[in-house]
Amino acid sequence: MSSLAKAKAFCDQFALRCPVLMAPMAGASPVALAAAVTDGGGMAACGVLGMSPSVIAEWSSSFRAQSGPTAPLQLNTWIPDPPALRDPQKERKMRDFLQRFGPEVPEAAGDAKVVDFEAQVAAMIEAIEAEAAGADAIVAQGMEAGGHRGAFRPETANDLIGLFALLPQIVDAVKVPVIATGGIADARQAAAAFVLGASAVQIGTGLLRCPEAGISRVWADALGQSRPEDTAATRAFSGRLGRSMKTAYVLACQQEEAPEPAPYPVQRGLTTPMRTQAAKTEKLDGMMAWAGQSAGLASEKSARQLVADVWIGAMQMLDPTSPLSKH
């Protein structure tokens, strides 16, 4: 099956016009962005990690009101980790360290709780009966991706494998469609992923400069000026590995004298005062400014146009004579 034929089959399977998916970015998945991706023919998404069941239901209802009751949608949260092993002395050192970048960190900040996983799942599936267990598709996430690593076990997140090394090996090993993500922001990269066997691509950072994303201007501007070497994989914000802009805080955390980040969700709680203040004051150095290695390719065009352009451009590169490329 040709690259375009596989992508077209994926579109038919999931009722899409474009095999382009929005990445489910926790904290950066406004309804407006999801709806715009749907309008462009792709698949919308929401990262619901920090959302309560009622907020998940409210978000979903708002999306359905804009995009229709049958629009394809991804909802993503994390499988719970075992309870974090706490170290009061290390947490105190981290609180002292964080005060260099934000306000005083309360001693109880590390007591952060995660939203109940079972309740989140119940809100996501609502009253729909689950089909027989089995994955419809597999997302292959390369280390180029911004934000947290997609890993079932935290320790495997350290295996920083590039997308174009990972993708063909997964394609060869499974029979279900494979969705490529990590550093994909334009048609050239999407076309390369299709050549390597992907049935669809997923875009995260590449959508963050779209007007519908609504992120802070300072973060959006930094993404537009970013080079691949301007990002780093770090545990500094949540205790789990994620790729961020190299802000002053991230760089300081890489120094030998910096305290070791606490485990998730303790570290997330400890950094909350800094991140909250940075967001209010538009100070990038304290923000949790996630960014993939292709951030500099992120476009300011509408998400609707971006999704369509990625697919049409990829088709034109792969087979200019195909009727599919004339869409």
URQUIMO-V779132 format. One record per residue. N is the residue number from 1. RES is the residue in three letters. PHI is phi in whole degrees, -180 to 180 (NA if undefined). PSI is psi in whole degrees, -180 to 180 (* if undefined). NEAR is the number of other C-alpha atoms within 12 Angstrom. Layout:
# URQUIMO-V779132
n = [N | N]
res = [RES | RES]
phi = [PHI | PHI]
psi = [PSI | PSI]
near = [NEAR | NEAR]
This chain:
# URQUIMO-V779132
n = [1 | 2 | 3 | 4 | 5 | 6 | 7 | 8 | 9 | 10 | 11 | 12 | 13 | 14 | 15 | 16 | 17 | 18 | 19 | 20 | 21 | 22 | 23 | 24 | 25 | 26 | 27 | 28 | 29 | 30 | 31 | 32 | 33 | 34 | 35 | 36 | 37 | 38 | 39 | 40 | 41 | 42 | 43 | 44 | 45 | 46 | 47 | 48 | 49 | 50 | 51 | 52 | 53 | 54 | 55 | 56 | 57 | 58 | 59 | 60 | 61 | 62 | 63 | 64 | 65 | 66 | 67 | 68 | 69 | 70 | 71 | 72 | 73 | 74 | 75 | 76 | 77 | 78 | 79 | 80 | 81 | 82 | 83 | 84 | 85 | 86 | 87 | 88 | 89 | 90 | 91 | 92 | 93 | 94 | 95 | 96 | 97 | 98 | 99 | 100 | 101 | 102 | 103 | 104 | 105 | 106 | 107 | 108 | 109 | 110 | 111 | 112 | 113 | 114 | 115 | 116 | 117 | 118 | 119 | 120 | 121 | 122 | 123 | 124 | 125 | 126 | 127 | 128 | 129 | 130 | 131 | 132 | 133 | 134 | 135 | 136 | 137 | 138 | 139 | 140 | 141 | 142 | 143 | 144 | 145 | 146 | 147 | 148 | 149 | 150 | 151 | 152 | 153 | 154 | 155 | 156 | 157 | 158 | 159 | 160 | 161 | 162 | 163 | 164 | 165 | 166 | 167 | 168 | 169 | 170 | 171 | 172 | 173 | 174 | 175 | 176 | 177 | 178 | 179 | 180 | 181 | 182 | 183 | 184 | 185 | 186 | 187 | 188 | 189 | 190 | 191 | 192 | 193 | 194 | 195 | 196 | 197 | 198 | 199 | 200 | 201 | 202 | 203 | 204 | 205 | 206 | 207 | 208 | 209 | 210 | 211 | 212 | 213 | 214 | 215 | 216 | 217 | 218 | 219 | 220 | 221 | 222 | 223 | 224 | 225 | 226 | 227 | 228 | 229 | 230 | 231 | 232 | 233 | 234 | 235 | 236 | 237 | 238 | 239 | 240 | 241 | 242 | 243 | 244 | 245 | 246 | 247 | 248 | 249 | 250 | 251 | 252 | 253 | 254 | 255 | 256 | 257 | 258 | 259 | 260 | 261 | 262 | 263 | 264 | 265 | 266 | 267 | 268 | 269 | 270 | 271 | 272 | 273 | 274 | 275 | 276 | 277 | 278 | 279 | 280 | 281 | 282 | 283 | 284 | 285 | 286 | 287 | 288 | 289 | 290 | 291 | 292 | 293 | 294 | 295 | 296 | 297 | 298 | 299 | 300 | 301 | 302 | 303 | 304 | 305 | 306 | 307 | 308 | 309 | 310 | 311 | 312 | 313 | 314 | 315 | 316 | 317 | 318 | 319 | 320 | 321 | 322 | 323 | 324 | 325 | 326 | 327]
res = [MET | SER | SER | LEU | ALA | LYS | ALA | LYS | ALA | PHE | CYS | ASP | GLN | PHE | ALA | LEU | ARG | CYS | PRO | VAL | LEU | MET | ALA | PRO | MET | ALA | GLY | ALA | SER | PRO | VAL | ALA | LEU | ALA | ALA | ALA | VAL | THR | ASP | GLY | GLY | GLY | MET | ALA | ALA | CYS | GLY | VAL | LEU | GLY | MET | SER | PRO | SER | VAL | ILE | ALA | GLU | TRP | SER | SER | SER | PHE | ARG | ALA | GLN | SER | GLY | PRO | THR | ALA | PRO | LEU | GLN | LEU | ASN | THR | TRP | ILE | PRO | ASP | PRO | PRO | ALA | LEU | ARG | ASP | PRO | GLN | LYS | GLU | ARG | LYS | MET | ARG | ASP | PHE | LEU | GLN | ARG | PHE | GLY | PRO | GLU | VAL | PRO | GLU | ALA | ALA | GLY | ASP | ALA | LYS | VAL | VAL | ASP | PHE | GLU | ALA | GLN | VAL | ALA | ALA | MET | ILE | GLU | ALA | ILE | GLU | ALA | GLU | ALA | ALA | GLY | ALA | ASP | ALA | ILE | VAL | ALA | GLN | GLY | MET | GLU | ALA | GLY | GLY | HIS | ARG | GLY | ALA | PHE | ARG | PRO | GLU | THR | ALA | ASN | ASP | LEU | ILE | GLY | LEU | PHE | ALA | LEU | LEU | PRO | GLN | ILE | VAL | ASP | ALA | VAL | LYS | VAL | PRO | VAL | ILE | ALA | THR | GLY | GLY | ILE | ALA | ASP | ALA | ARG | GLN | ALA | ALA | ALA | ALA | PHE | VAL | LEU | GLY | ALA | SER | ALA | VAL | GLN | ILE | GLY | THR | GLY | LEU | LEU | ARG | CYS | PRO | GLU | ALA | GLY | ILE | SER | ARG | VAL | TRP | ALA | ASP | ALA | LEU | GLY | GLN | SER | ARG | PRO | GLU | ASP | THR | ALA | ALA | THR | ARG | ALA | PHE | SER | GLY | ARG | LEU | GLY | ARG | SER | MET | LYS | THR | ALA | TYR | VAL | LEU | ALA | CYS | GLN | GLN | GLU | GLU | ALA | PRO | GLU | PRO | ALA | PRO | TYR | PRO | VAL | GLN | ARG | GLY | LEU | THR | THR | PRO | MET | ARG | THR | GLN | ALA | ALA | LYS | THR | GLU | LYS | LEU | ASP | GLY | MET | MET | ALA | TRP | ALA | GLY | GLN | SER | ALA | GLY | LEU | ALA | SER | GLU | LYS | SER | ALA | ARG | GLN | LEU | VAL | ALA | ASP | VAL | TRP | ILE | GLY | ALA | MET | GLN | MET | LEU | ASP | PRO | THR | SER | PRO | LEU | SER | LYS | HIS]
phi = [NA | -70 | -58 | -70 | -66 | -63 | -66 | -66 | -64 | -64 | -60 | -64 | -64 | -112 | 56 | -116 | -92 | -132 | -82 | -124 | -111 | -78 | -73 | -79 | -94 | -61 | 84 | -139 | -127 | -65 | -57 | -59 | -70 | -61 | -66 | -67 | -62 | -61 | -60 | -79 | 101 | -95 | -107 | -77 | -160 | -147 | -88 | -102 | -48 | -97 | -98 | -72 | -55 | -67 | -70 | -60 | -64 | -66 | -61 | -63 | -64 | -64 | -64 | -63 | -64 | -89 | -111 | 99 | -73 | -113 | -62 | -59 | -150 | -106 | -124 | -131 | -139 | -101 | -66 | -60 | -84 | -61 | -53 | -68 | -84 | -88 | -136 | -55 | -68 | -66 | -66 | -64 | -62 | -68 | -61 | -64 | -65 | -67 | -67 | -73 | -120 | -167 | -74 | -61 | -98 | -60 | -60 | -83 | -61 | -74 | -84 | -55 | -108 | -93 | -69 | -58 | -63 | -62 | -68 | -62 | -61 | -61 | -70 | -70 | -85 | 50 | -103 | -80 | -74 | -69 | -77 | -55 | -57 | 148 | -81 | -81 | -160 | -123 | -93 | -99 | -104 | -82 | -68 | -71 | -65 | -81 | 77 | -73 | -75 | -88 | -133 | -72 | -123 | -53 | -68 | -78 | -65 | -75 | -80 | -83 | -101 | -67 | -58 | -79 | -90 | -75 | -57 | -65 | -72 | -69 | -57 | -70 | -94 | -129 | -105 | -80 | -59 | -116 | -104 | -92 | -148 | 118 | 81 | -98 | -135 | -145 | -65 | -61 | -69 | -63 | -60 | -61 | -65 | -65 | -61 | -83 | 108 | -66 | -94 | -161 | -125 | -124 | -117 | -115 | -55 | -60 | -98 | -72 | -92 | -65 | -59 | -72 | -69 | 67 | -78 | -62 | -61 | -66 | -68 | -61 | -64 | -64 | -61 | -64 | -100 | -76 | -108 | -54 | -79 | -88 | -118 | -148 | -83 | -145 | -102 | -66 | -95 | -125 | 93 | -106 | -72 | -149 | -97 | -130 | -61 | -81 | -77 | -59 | -66 | -62 | -65 | -65 | -69 | -84 | -74 | -60 | -83 | -70 | -68 | -73 | -60 | -72 | -70 | -71 | -95 | -61 | -62 | -62 | -67 | -64 | -88 | -58 | -59 | -64 | -67 | -65 | -65 | -62 | -66 | -70 | -99 | 58 | -105 | -60 | -62 | -108 | -79 | -87 | -90 | -62 | -161 | -82 | -70 | -101 | -56 | -64 | -93 | -62 | -104 | -93 | -70 | -64 | -61 | -59 | -71 | -61 | -60 | -64 | -65 | -61 | -71 | -63 | -63 | -65 | -61 | -65 | -73 | -79 | -158 | -60 | -90 | -71 | -59 | -62 | -76 | -91 | -63]
psi = [131 | 165 | -46 | -35 | -40 | -42 | -40 | -38 | -37 | -43 | -43 | -40 | -38 | 16 | 50 | 156 | -26 | 135 | 53 | 122 | 143 | 135 | 139 | 88 | 110 | 127 | -6 | 40 | 60 | 153 | -38 | -40 | -45 | -43 | -36 | -39 | -43 | -43 | -32 | -4 | -1 | -169 | 127 | 170 | 161 | 131 | 110 | 15 | -48 | 11 | 137 | 162 | -40 | -36 | -37 | -46 | -40 | -44 | -47 | -41 | -42 | -41 | -45 | -35 | -32 | -36 | -5 | 158 | -16 | 5 | 129 | 141 | 137 | 136 | 132 | 133 | -179 | 141 | 132 | 142 | 161 | 159 | 137 | 142 | 115 | 146 | 96 | -38 | -44 | -37 | -37 | -42 | -39 | -40 | -42 | -40 | -42 | -25 | -13 | -19 | -3 | -163 | 175 | 139 | 118 | 149 | -31 | 0 | -32 | -4 | 17 | 137 | 150 | 157 | 143 | 119 | -46 | -39 | -37 | -46 | -43 | -39 | -35 | -43 | -13 | -127 | 13 | 129 | 131 | 142 | 177 | 140 | 143 | 139 | 139 | -29 | 165 | 132 | 120 | 108 | 119 | 163 | -10 | -16 | 145 | 162 | -163 | 154 | 143 | 88 | 138 | -30 | 131 | -35 | -26 | -11 | -19 | -11 | 84 | 84 | 130 | 150 | -44 | -6 | -38 | -43 | -54 | -27 | -37 | -43 | -42 | -23 | -15 | 165 | -19 | 161 | 146 | 130 | 122 | 133 | 152 | 97 | 15 | 120 | -14 | -179 | -34 | -46 | -37 | -43 | -42 | -41 | -40 | -39 | -35 | 5 | -1 | 145 | -16 | 166 | 154 | 132 | 130 | -82 | -35 | -16 | -10 | -18 | -4 | 146 | -30 | -18 | -35 | 24 | 167 | 149 | -39 | -38 | -46 | -42 | -40 | -39 | -44 | -25 | 1 | 142 | 163 | -36 | -2 | 6 | 161 | 145 | 125 | 151 | 10 | -24 | -42 | -12 | -16 | 152 | 131 | 155 | 126 | 165 | 150 | 76 | 173 | -40 | -45 | -44 | -39 | -36 | -18 | -10 | 151 | -34 | -5 | 144 | 153 | 133 | 143 | 163 | 162 | 139 | 11 | -48 | -36 | -41 | -40 | -35 | -5 | -47 | -42 | -47 | -38 | -46 | -41 | -39 | -39 | -35 | 2 | 43 | 107 | -34 | -21 | -1 | 154 | 75 | 79 | 145 | 132 | 171 | -16 | 22 | -35 | -15 | -4 | 137 | 153 | 6 | 168 | 151 | -35 | -47 | -39 | -48 | -46 | -42 | -38 | -45 | -47 | -43 | -41 | -42 | -43 | -34 | -39 | -35 | 84 | -22 | -10 | 142 | -28 | -34 | -6 | -4 | *]
near = [13 | 18 | 29 | 37 | 26 | 30 | 40 | 30 | 24 | 32 | 27 | 19 | 20 | 28 | 21 | 30 | 33 | 47 | 50 | 55 | 52 | 51 | 48 | 38 | 42 | 26 | 26 | 37 | 40 | 35 | 34 | 32 | 42 | 49 | 38 | 35 | 52 | 39 | 29 | 32 | 36 | 43 | 42 | 48 | 41 | 39 | 34 | 38 | 32 | 27 | 31 | 25 | 25 | 21 | 21 | 35 | 25 | 20 | 29 | 38 | 23 | 19 | 33 | 22 | 16 | 22 | 27 | 17 | 13 | 18 | 29 | 34 | 36 | 31 | 34 | 29 | 35 | 31 | 20 | 22 | 22 | 12 | 14 | 22 | 18 | 19 | 18 | 18 | 14 | 23 | 32 | 27 | 23 | 39 | 36 | 23 | 29 | 39 | 23 | 22 | 31 | 30 | 21 | 22 | 31 | 23 | 22 | 20 | 26 | 34 | 27 | 25 | 23 | 29 | 24 | 22 | 23 | 18 | 22 | 29 | 28 | 20 | 28 | 34 | 21 | 20 | 10 | 10 | 10 | 13 | 9 | 7 | 7 | 9 | 14 | 18 | 23 | 25 | 33 | 39 | 39 | 40 | 41 | 43 | 43 | 47 | 45 | 46 | 38 | 36 | 25 | 16 | 17 | 25 | 17 | 15 | 26 | 22 | 20 | 26 | 21 | 23 | 36 | 30 | 22 | 29 | 35 | 26 | 20 | 27 | 30 | 15 | 14 | 20 | 17 | 23 | 35 | 37 | 42 | 49 | 47 | 46 | 43 | 49 | 50 | 37 | 34 | 25 | 34 | 46 | 35 | 34 | 45 | 43 | 30 | 32 | 38 | 47 | 47 | 53 | 52 | 48 | 53 | 52 | 50 | 48 | 54 | 49 | 36 | 38 | 27 | 28 | 36 | 24 | 32 | 26 | 22 | 25 | 35 | 34 | 25 | 34 | 40 | 30 | 23 | 29 | 22 | 26 | 19 | 29 | 35 | 35 | 39 | 37 | 37 | 50 | 41 | 35 | 33 | 34 | 35 | 39 | 43 | 46 | 45 | 36 | 34 | 26 | 34 | 35 | 24 | 23 | 28 | 20 | 14 | 9 | 12 | 21 | 23 | 28 | 35 | 35 | 32 | 33 | 34 | 36 | 42 | 36 | 33 | 42 | 46 | 34 | 31 | 38 | 32 | 24 | 24 | 26 | 23 | 16 | 17 | 23 | 25 | 34 | 31 | 39 | 37 | 42 | 47 | 48 | 52 | 47 | 40 | 40 | 43 | 32 | 35 | 38 | 35 | 28 | 26 | 29 | 43 | 35 | 29 | 40 | 47 | 33 | 34 | 44 | 46 | 34 | 28 | 38 | 37 | 23 | 26 | 29 | 21 | 16 | 13 | 18 | 15 | 23 | 23 | 16 | 19]
